[in-house]
Amino acid sequence: MGQSRNIFAGLVAAILLSSLAPASRSEAAAARKVAKAGPKQPQSSAKCEMPKFRIVVDVGHTPDSYGALSARNDPEFGFNFVLAKRITAKLKSEGFAATRLLVTDGKARPSLFKRVSAANDGRADLFLSIHHDSVPDKLLETWEFDGAKSYFSDRFSGHSLFVSQQNSHFATSLMLARMIGRQLKEQGLRYASQYTLPLMGRYRRQLLDKDFGVYRYDGLVVLSRTSSAAVLLEAGSIINRDEEMMMNSPERHETIAAAVAAAIGDFCARR
């Protein structure tokens, strides 16, 4: 993990330099704008032209509000950034030249409205948010890593996909999530099934597709308020000690990026 720590340590400066969030709008102003306007009217479902198809690949969380900590105390934001950057590069190499990597800053909730505004103002055709998973605090166990008390849970693993029924393109979002789930399954990856269990408490979700691991999550701002089809991908569990190592590997990054690009390619071909 020494190499990964060096990678994560250098991320913040590079991320802030490459941020594509609108700099002229304050977090509060962005939040007021989105809250007042609500989701825009659905855009037309015109035929997809790959070079012009505007895909936003959103890096979940921010340097200030970094999400979960992994079993080895690395921030989720770093995992999200590395994978989202790889997915963006893969999509561009497959012909989706208008794909954009979206990095936001600031505190958690204001940053959600900033990214929604960035996607909507840019008239995105598709919004994909990249995250990595953990578990509810009550399921955590303790261990020592690098001389420090750390937390882990090896009980669950796998990816998951989320869509919101409040999104104005819910049916399209669900179709795309299923297509991504299918491609991930064909790569030999399995989805996280624990979200249907009572032990998940407030994190329990409705399973919409039992074959490909698609769940309904209406409470996510980035899914419900974007004016395009929107999917959130939890790429894997970084609180699981074995899977954390896999999620750090270039091989797994390439596998996931290839699956996402293939799914979006199929999605585009059907429009």
Buried (B, 14 or more C-beta within 10 A) or exposed (E): BEEBBEBBEEBBEEBEEEBBBBEEBEBEBBBEBBEEEEBBEEBEEEEBEBEEBBBBBBBBBBBEBBBBBBBBBBBBBBBBBBBBBBBBBBBBEBBBEBBBBBBBBBEEEBBBBBBBBBBBBBEBBBBBBBBBBBBBEEBBEEEEBEEEEBBBBBBBBBBBBBBBBBBBBBEBBBBBBBBBBBBBBEEEBEBBEBBEEEEBEEEBBEBBBEEBBBBBBBEBBBBBBBBBBBBBBBBBBBBBBEBBBBBBEEEBBEBBBBBBBBBBBBBBEEE
